[in-house]
Each structure stands twice: as structure tokens, then as C-alpha cells.
Amino acid sequence: MIIVKLGGSVISDKKVEFSFREDVVRRIAREIAEFFPEKRFMIVHGGGSFGHPLAKKFRIREGLTDDSKRFGFSATHLAMLDLSGRIVRAFLDEGLPAFPVSTSSVFVTENGEVVHGDLTVVEMLLGLGFIPVLFGDVSVDVKKGIDILSGDQIIAYLARKLRPEKVIFLMDVGGIYAGKPGEASLVEKLRPGDIEGLIERLSGAAGIDVTGGIANKLRKAREIAEYSEVWFVNGLVPGRLAGAIRGDTTGTVVSKRP
């Protein structure tokens, strides 16, 4: 089984609220269709310009601090259901049996980290020949009441429990770079033990912000590599996903820890 992460910057323009790149998602579906059903797949997608603006507006990360947060919690979830529905519809139109799974009904968090996940339905769907589609979402949190659960956190949990053959992150750049994309060289191969050193080197490079997105992705990749091979490829370039599935594309591969 292969897990494919559809990054928010691939499936939408994060500068335009509720934008959806249907053509990109359909092309991604066609690339997966080249290998399905001989290979099984699971999709996890980010919030893009659907979930993130609302999560920020209602400050969901702060927890359930006042009554308005309940409305924001629901509104953010509805936006993610909208996005997930569009992705599933695109997959169905391309002949793939995708099925949406509401993340907030599967996982419980504690301070934003998964403490409980019931994967019974997900595993049954895989066994029945479906492609489960999960997504970054709001979560019920045992400490804060409510929180946000990212797609990358979901994938780390899934990798630990389901041990996929590989995990492929689709990004809007060519992979992991030794500095600024477009200026520095692409890091084609990484070992899990090299990741923290790379983050430290990037932190020392002028203009490189690794406090959030890329540092978190690399650390999650290190976790996932305990169980699976990890790829980072440009999801906006046709053929890169298919190449990662085959194992012969341009991008960054993090080897599975021996």
C-alpha cells in the first residue's frame, strides 16, 4: 500500500481562498490509475486555501476558549469536507473508487498530537478495494477541547500502524533543497540520521525559514522512515508522482531505516 499526500499548495492556490486546482487533481488521479488496483493507495490531503484561512480566523489552535470557537470549529470542518468532496469527485471521474473518511471522526488528539485513532473502517475500505481519502482537519482534543490535526501528523500515525510500502509527499517544489529552492541543489537522497543536521544547516542559511513547514515535514519524514520509504516530489509536474511510485523520478527520497 502507498500513501500519497496531496499538499495544500498543490491542490489549491493558497493566496486565493477556496481555490481548487481540479485539473491538477485529475492528472494526479490519472497517474495513480496507471498502477491501481495492482497497488493499493491511500490519499491524505492538506487544507490548502480551504481549511487554513478559517482555522486562522477562528484561532482554533488556541482551543475551546469561548463560544465562538464552536462555530469556527464546525465551519472549518465543513470547508475541509467541501475540499475533500471535490478531490473524491475528481478521482471518481477518472475511474478511481475513492471514498472520503472524516478525519475528525477517526482521531482524538492531546495538545495537537494523536492519542487515539480507530482505523477499522480505513483498513476495511482498503481490503474492499477502495482508495480511502483522509485530510488535515479539526480535532477533538482531550486537553484543549479542540485543535488542528495536520495531514503530516495523520500520515505519521498511519505509517506506524499500517506500514505502507512508501509514502509520497507532493509539493510545489522539486523536493528538499540544501538551501532556497531554485538557488541551492536538490538533496536527492537522505538517510533518517541526516535529517536533523540538514535542518540545522538550513537554519543557518540566510532567508531560510525552517521553523515551521519544511522542518516539520522533515521531522515527520524521519518518523515515517522507521516504517516506510519516503519521497518528496513536485506534484505540479506531470509524471513525477508516477515516477515516485515506480521509484525512478526526480525528487528527494528518504531511505527506510534498516
N, C-alpha and C positions, 0 to 999 in steps of 0.2 A: 504494500500500500504506500502511496506517495501523498504527502500533504503539500498543497500549493497555497502559499499566502499571496493574496492579491492586495498589494499595498494601496493605501488610500490615494497616493499620488499617481498611481497607475490607472485606477478606475474612475478618477474624478480630477477636476481642476480645483485644487484646494483654495484657490483665490476666488472661486465663484460658488456661492452657496447652492447646494443641491444640483450640482452639475454631474452628469453621468456620461462616461465615455462608452456608449453602447458598442460602437464599432470595435474598440479595443477588447472589450469583454467577449464579444462574439468571436474575434480572432483567437483569443486565448482558449476559448471553448473548442474551436476547431483544432487547435494544436493538441489539446488533451484527447480529442476524439480519435486522433491518429493511433493512440495507444490503448484506448478503452474498448472493450472490457477486459482485455488480456491483463492489463494492470488496473488495480483499483485506486481510486482517488478520493481525497477529502479536500474540500476548499475551506479556507478561513480568510475572510476579508476584513480590511480596516474600515474606519469610519469616513475617511475622505472628507468631503465638504458637506456631508450629511450629519454625522454624529458630533464631530468636533466643535463646530460653532455653537451648538446648543449646550453641550457639556460645559463649554467655557462660559456661555451666557448665564447659565444657572449654577455655576460653580459646584458641580456635582462632586468633585474631588474633596470638597470640604465636609461632606457627609450630610446627614439629615439634621441641619441646624435650625430650619424654620419651615413653616407650612408650604412656602412657595417651592421648596425643593421637591416636594411630592409631584407637583405639576411638571417641573423640569425633568424629573426622573422619567415620567411617563412620556413626555414629549420627545426626549432624546431616544428612548427605546422605539417609539413609533417611527422616528426618522430612520433608524437603523433597519427596522422591518421593511420600510419603503425601499431602501437601497438593496437589501438582501433579495427582496422580491424581484427587483429589476435584474439582478445578476442571475437568479434562478430562471427567470423567464428567458433571458438571452441564451442560457445553456440549453433549456428545453427546445428553443427554436433551432438550435444547432444539433438536435438529436441526442442530447445527453440527459439522463434521468437524475437531474439534480433535485435535492429536497432540502428546504430550509429548516434548520434547527435553531430555536430561540435560545441563545446563549444564556440569558438571564434566568432561564428555567432549568438550566443544567448545572450551573456553578454557583457556589457561595464563596464569598471572599472574607478575608480578615485583613483590614488595612490595605486592601487592594490586591492581596495575594490569595490565590485559590487555596481553600482549606477543604472544600468538598466538591466533587464532581461526579455526577451519575451518568456514565457513558453507555448505559444499557441500550437505549434507543439508537445511539450513534453506531454502536457495534452491530446491532441487528440490521440497520439500514445498509451498512457495508456488506453484510452477509447476504442480503437480499438483492444486491446488485445496484443499489442507489449510490449517488455521489452526495454525501452529506455536506451541507453548506452552513458553517458557523461564522460568527462575526464578533468583532470587538463591540462591546455593549456595556450598558449599565449593569450593576450587580447589587444584590442584597448583601450587606456586609455586617458581620457579627459584632464589630466594634463601632463602626461609624454609621450604621443604618443603611447607607447607600454609598456606592463608589463606582469607579470605572474599571472595567476589565479589558485590557488591550488584546488585540489579536495575537501579538507575540507571546503574551503570557499564556493564552489558551493553547498555542502550539507547543510551548514547552511542556505543559501538562499532558497534552495528547501524546507527545513523543515519549514521555516517561511511561505512560500507561499502555500505549498501543505499539510502540517500537516500529515506526514506519521504515521502509527501505531508504527513503530520503525525504528531506524537507527542502522545498524550493521557495525562496523569497523573491517575489517580483517587485522590482524597484523602478524608479525613474532615472537611474544612472546605471552604469555598466557593471557595478559590483562594489567591492570595498577597495578604496584607494589609499595609498600611502600618504596622502595629503588632500588638497582640494581636487575634486573631480574635474578633469579637463586640464589640470596643471601637473598633477602627480601621476605616477604609474599605477596601474591596476595591480592589486595583490591577487594573483591567480590562485595561489594555494596557501592555506593556513592550517596549522595544527592547533588544537584547542589550547595547548600550553603557551602558544604565542600571542593569544588574543589580548591579554591584559597589557603586555608590553607594547602592542600596537596602539592600544587606547592611550597609553601614557605618551607615546611618541606623537600621536595626533594632538594630544592636549598641549604639547609644547610647540606646535606649529601655529604660526600667526594666522588668525582668521578662521581657525577650525573650531567649531563648536561641537564638542563630543559629550557635553553634559547630559544631553537628552537622547534623541533618536538613535544615532548611529552607535553610541556607546551601549545603550540598552539592547539594541539588536545584536551586537557582537557578544554581549554577555549572555543573552538568551541562546545564541548560537553555540556558545561554549557548553551550556547546559544540555542542549539538544544533541550535541556531538557525543555525549555519553551513550546515546542510543542509535543515532542515525547520522548519515552523511548530510551536510547542509550546503545548499547552493544559494548564492546571491546573483541574480541576473537582471538585465534590463527588460522589464515586461512590456515596454513600448516599442521594442524592436522585434519585428516578426521573426519567428524561428528560434529565438533564444530559449523560450520555455521548452519547446520540443527538443532542443539540443541538451538542455539540462536533464530532461527525462532520460535521454539516451546516454548522457554523460560526456558529451563532446562539444560543449558550447563555450562561448566567451563569457567569462564571469569569474566569480570567486567561489572556490569550493573549500569548505572546512571539513577535514577528514574526520571520520568517526574514530573516537578514542579506542585504541586496541584493547 
